[in-house]
């Protein structure tokens, strides 16, 4: 018998959640999750994965989005699957604690792979002159837009990853180019443009199916609706809708963010720019959807 008082076997702190491994044996793990309000967590299917996954809400309210729609879970409610056959996205409406039991080891997947990738994305944004909140803003706006555009739970889950990691490929761009204060040369700009391809390569090399899928979107987030983007000059509906969403959100955030060399636009002026480039740089349907949620932006 093992009695655990106060100290878990292992604990991992992330930006929006805390994970504590309470017990582990014979391949089964019992993990206490604490999600801060607004944080997301997911159960996802995977090839050759046959584990039982079970969660029980201990405190707070959390919204589950799946093929059956949205369901609010409260203390005492539980969800289980063996195996998970669809993406289930959980969004904390309040601070939430729940027990998660899984019959195959999963804890170190959280603590090593995804956490490292998220930390890398934040590091890249800070190097590029943004604050660490840039990643979160892109993710939150992309998810709002994805829901308005009717993306299903599977698509929203991959969008959640891709939007946060959209610029991860910039880690391969030399600092002297990424942080150059003056105008880039043609050769330097071609190197900068490679960050979309490098982003896909980085995510593909993880060999995690969902990050591989996210990489396909990351590679396309600088494509333009009129075909004048990069890296493959895709146009119109050749571009994944998830990538088109990130394109609009990323442009809006760039225009409204204060930088060292300029003050950000106000929201109305930035929205006017989106409309001006609608059908050229930006997918018309995505711009229209973005304007429909404009009143929700703070």
N, C-alpha and C positions, 0 to 999 in steps of 0.2 A: 504494500500500500504506500502511495506517495501523497503526502499532505502538503499543499502549497498555500502559504500564508503570505500575502502581499506581493512577493516577488514571483513573476512568471518564469518559466524556463528560459525564454528569450522574449525580447520586446523590440519592436521597430517603430520609430516615429516618422511619419510622413507629414506633408504639408497639411492635409485635410483629414488625417486619420491616425489612429494608433492601433497597432496589432500586437497582441500578446499571446504567445504560445503557452497554453496552460497545461497541456498533457500531450504525450506522443508515445505510441507503442504499437508494434505489429503493423506499421504502415498507416495507422489512424492518427489524426491530429485533431485537437480541440483548440480552437483559436478564438480569443475574445477580440471583437472588433469594436472600436469606438470611432464613430464618424461625426465630424462637426457638421453643423447645419449647412446644407448646400453641397456637401461632398457626395461623390458617386462611387458605387462599387458594383461589380457585376459577377454573375455566374455565366460561364460561356462553354459551349460545346467544343470538343476537340477530337481529332482522329485518334483512334486506339486508346481512348480515355473512358474507363468503365467505372469510375469511382461513384460511390454514394456521396452526395453533398446535401447537407441539412443545415438550416439556420433557424434560430429561435430568437425573436425580439425580446430583449430584457427591459429596455426603457426607450422612450421617445417614439416618434412617428417616422416611418420611412415609406416612400412611394415606390412600388414595383411596376416597371413597364415591360410587358411581354406581348406575345401574340394574342392574349386574351384582353389586352387593354391595360389600363392603369388601375392598380389596387393599392389602397393605403393599409399598411401593416402596423399594428400596435402591440404593446407588451402581451406576450403569451401566444401571438400568432407565429406560425412557422411555415417554412417552405422546404421541400426536399425533392430531389430527383436522382435517379440512378439508371443510366447516366444523364447528365444534362443534355438536352437535345435542341435547345434554342437559347439565344441570348436573353438574359433577364437583367435589366438595369435597375439598380436601386438608388434612389436619390433621397438623402436625409432631409426631411422637412424641419426637424429639430435636431439637437444633439441626440445621437442614437447609440445604444450599445446592443450588440447581439452576439450570441454564441454561434460559431460556425464549426461544424464537424464534417470532416472529409476522410474517406477511407483509404486515400492515397496521399503521400506527402505533398504539401503545397506551400508550406510556410516560406521556405527559402526561395521559391519562385518569386513571391512578393518582395522579399527583402533584398534579393540580389539583382534579378533581371529588370523588372519593371521600375523599381526605385532608382537603379543606376541610370536607366534610360531617361527618366523624368528629371533627375538631377543634371544630366548632360544637356537636356533641352533648356533648362533654366540657365545653365552656365553659358550656353551659346547666346541666348537673348541678352544677357548682361554684357557679354563681349561686344555685341552688336549695338550697344548704346541704349537698350531698353531696360526697364526694371524687370525683376523676376515675375511681377504680376502680369506681364504681357502674355505669357503662355496661358495663364488662367483666363484672362479676358478673351483671348481668341477661342479658347475651348468653350467658355460659357455662352458667348454670342453664337458660336457655331451650333451648339446644341439647341439653343432657343430657335434658331433659324431652321434647323433640321426638323424639329417637331412641327413647326408651322408648315413646312413643305411636305409633311406626311411621311417622313422616313420611318421605316419599321425599326423594331428593337435591335435587330442584327446590324442594320446600317448605322443607327445612332451609336452603337457601341464602338464600331470601327471609326466613325467620325470623331468620337470622344478622344481616341488615341491619336488619330492623324492630326487633328487640330492642335493638340498640345505639342506634338512633335514635328510640326510642319517645317521648321527651320533647322532640324537637328543636323542636317548635312553641312551646315556652316562651320561645324567643328573642324572640317577638313580645309577650310579656306584660310590661307596664311593671315596672321594677325595684321601684318602691314598693309594688306589689301582690305580686309574687313573693317579696319579702323582708320583707313586713310582719310584725312580731313578734306583733301581737295578732290577734284574730279578724277574719276578712274580713267585709265587708258582703255583702248579697245580690248587689248589683251587681258587686262585686269578684270574688265566686265565679263568677258567670256569665262574667266575662272569663277567669278561670283555666281554666274548662271548655272555652273555645275553643281551647286549645292542641292538642287532638287534631285538630281541623279544620285549624288552621294547619299542623300537622305534615304532614298529607297534602298540603296545598297546596305547601309548601316542596319536598317530595320530587317531586311531580308536575311542578313547574316546572323540575326538572333535565332533563326529557325523556329520562332514561335508563330504559328499560323496567323493569329490576329495582328501581330506586328508586321508580318509580311503583307497582309491585306492593307494595313494602314500605309505601308510604304508605297503602294500603287497610287494612293491618293496624294501623298506627300510629293511624289514626282510630278504631279499635274497641277500643283497649286499656283504656278505662274503661267499656265496656259491662258490664252485669251479667247473670248467668244468669237472674235473675228479671224482667228488663226494666226495672229501675229505674236503669240507668246512663245514660251520655251518650256522644255527642251525639244518637243517634237512637233510644234506648230499645229497642235490639234485645234479643231474649231467646233463650235456649236455643241451638239449633243454627243460628239466624240469625247468630250470632257466629262468625267464623272461628276455627278451633281454634288457629291461631297466635296470635291476639289473646288468646284465653282462657288460653293458656300464659303470655303476658307478664303478664296480669292477676294470676295466682297468684304468679309469680316476683317481680314488682314489689312486691306486698303483703308477701310474706315478707321481702324485702330491707329494705323500709321498717320493718317491725316489729323486725328484728334489728340494725338499724344504730344506732349511737350518734349522737345529734343534740345540738346545743348545749343544748336545753331538756329532754332526757331521755336515759336510758340505754336501749340496745336490749334487747329481750326475749331470753331464751335460746331455743334452737331448739325445745325441746319445747313451750314455751308458745305460740310462734308457730305451730307445726303444729296445736296445739289450736284456735287461732283460725281457721285455714283450715278445719278440720273443722266448727267451729261455724257457719261461713257457707257451707258446702258446699250446693249446690243453691239458694242465694240469691244471694250475690255471685259465687260461683265455680262453674265447671263441675264437676260431680261427678267425671267421668272424669279431669279434669286434676288435681284434688286427690288422687285415689287414686294416679295416676301419680307425683305429687310425693312422696307418702308412701313410695312404693316405692323412691325414690332417697335418702331421708332419711339413710341410713347412709353415703352417699358424701359428704355435706357435711362440711366441716372446721370 
